Every structure is written in structure tokens, then in C-alpha cells.
């Protein structure tokens, strides 16, 4: 359920460079810090950069315009896909070999989401679990951006059974979303 190593490294490179730009643009990090310094920073600072990006997606266009000459066509395509991000409260319902099933609590849509380098069951011992996350398209997959804010909510037996019923129906109806268009 994780990206292969090459895709993982490509995502990290593209996404962290974007967050680095946002951090400098929004004065979250020092203007004289370089990218290698940024990579070593605490994840909380990177999350602040991500939150600013989520608040103002126009920063993505600014980044693409400022760095256009240094971006490959593949990187531009990946970054363009990030405009379709979905930030929401998701229930990570189940983990399978190829992906995890996320339920968007805003509209009860089901998504097949790949983890980055560590499976979701490494972070959580029981499912379902409620998290605030950002999912986004990456190539022909849906991934999350690497930041998870879990919420301490227990799902009772009836709620879990209801989710299971709706999941089975989504599976039967073939409405589990595997690509964000």
C-alpha cells in the first residue's frame, strides 16, 4: 500500500521544494536558509508551510511561475495535480495490500489511498481512525501529503458496521475513487 521507492523519492523532492518556497514566501523560515537546511527542519515547521499552502493554493501557481525554468514537464504535471487536493477529515477505514480506504466525512465518498513509505497500520493499531489530512493526486494514484493529525475518537460497533455496509455498497457500485480528476 506504499509508493514504490522511486515514486516516493520523486514526490518528496517535488513536494518539499514547494513547501520550502512557501516557507520562505510566508516568512515561516529564514530567507537565507537553503533547501538542505529545510529538509532537516522539524516536521512541525514543514506542517506550518503545508497549512499555509492549503490556506492559499495560489502559492502553488506562484511557485510554478517562479521556478518554471528549473522544473521538468513531469514535475509541472505533478504540481498541477496538487491543485486538486482535498483537505478534510477522513476516516481511515481499512488497510489493504494495495491501498487504504479513506472515507471523507464531508461527503462520505470512499478513496483508495496509497501511503508514502510507511503503511498506515504502522501509525495506528486499530481502524477505523479519524484524521485530518490532505489527499492529492500523484501520477495515476491518490496519496496523502505526509502529514497526519489524528483525532482521538472511538467508533462504536454500530458506527463501524454502518461504515462497513456503505463500503460494501461502494465496492459493489464501483464508486471507490482511485484517481482525483
Buried (B, 14 or more C-beta within 10 A) or exposed (E): BBBEEEBBEBBBBBBBBBBBBBBBBBEBBEEEBEEEEBEEBEEEBBBBBBBBBBEEEEBBEEBBEEBEEEBEEEBBEBBEBBEBBBBBBBBBBBBEEEBBBBBBEEEEBBBBBBBBBEBBBEEBEEBBBBBBBBBBBBBEBBBBBBBBEEEEEEBEEEEBEEBEEBBEEBEEEEEBBBEBE
